[in-house]
Amino acid sequence: MGAVAEARSRASGAGSGVWILGEVVVFRSSPILACAAVVAACFHPFVVLSEEPSPQRKLGPGYDAYCTGVPRWLPRLRRRQPAITS
């Protein structure tokens, strides 16, 4: 499944957040850190209320299972164990 198996909403909020946090590190700026917090506070409800309902309606229980197994924003720090089928 590639990148979408590690975090669900990487393209929208996570990419912008990483960019802004990079600026915080480079410029050592508290105002930019505050901006990053505002961006995160805006992206989260947008994704939850606007982006996620559409695939849930289209895909139903399969998408619910996917959401249960894959974090929304931050990728896993360890690899998942493959499912054992017998």
Secondary structure, DSSP 4 states (H G I P E B T S, - for coil): -GGGGT-TTIIIIIHHHHHHHHHHHHHT-HHHHHHHHHHHHHHHHHIIIIISHHHHHHHTHHHHHHHHHS-SSSPPSSPPPPPP--
